[in-house]
Amino acid sequence: MMIYMLAAAMTIAMLIATAFGLHQESQRLRYKEQKVRSKGFGPH
């Protein structure tokens, strides 16, 4: 029974870590895209 509880806890922890990682990655890409868009056209 204890092994099942540990497995469930690890599964939940991995799901939370994955969601957090995806959120961080999307924020990074959004910031990068916004930075590129704010430059405009032509040489600076």
C-alpha positions as MATLAB code, in Angstrom:
seq = 'MMIYMLAAAMTIAMLIATAFGLHQESQRLRYKEQKVRSKGFGPH';
ca = [
       0.000    0.000    0.000;
       2.805    2.398    0.849;
       4.441    1.837   -2.542;
       1.220    2.880   -4.265;
       1.081    6.055   -2.204;
       4.702    6.868   -3.034;
       4.090    6.206   -6.719;
       1.030    8.447   -6.705;
       2.937   11.218   -4.921;
       5.804   11.000   -7.410;
       3.388   11.065  -10.345;
       1.680   14.172   -9.011;
       5.055   15.821   -8.341;
       6.201   15.082  -11.897;
       2.983   16.497  -13.366;
       3.390   19.695  -11.352;
       7.046   20.002  -12.370;
       6.146   19.473  -16.027;
       3.409   22.104  -15.907;
       5.776   24.558  -14.211;
       8.481   23.894  -16.811;
       6.080   24.411  -19.700;
       4.871   27.658  -18.154;
       8.437   28.936  -17.733;
       9.321   28.010  -21.323;
       6.247   29.748  -22.743;
       7.016   32.887  -20.717;
      10.595   32.886  -22.043;
       9.466   32.499  -25.648;
       6.792   35.177  -25.238;
       9.385   37.618  -23.868;
      11.792   36.798  -26.692;
       9.107   37.359  -29.339;
       8.004   40.642  -27.752;
      11.617   41.857  -27.720;
      12.003   41.083  -31.435;
       8.728   42.822  -32.303;
       9.599   45.985  -30.391;
      12.742   46.552  -32.492;
      10.779   47.519  -35.587;
      12.183   47.542  -39.089;
      15.554   48.603  -40.460;
      18.989   48.859  -38.896;
      19.421   50.289  -35.403;
];
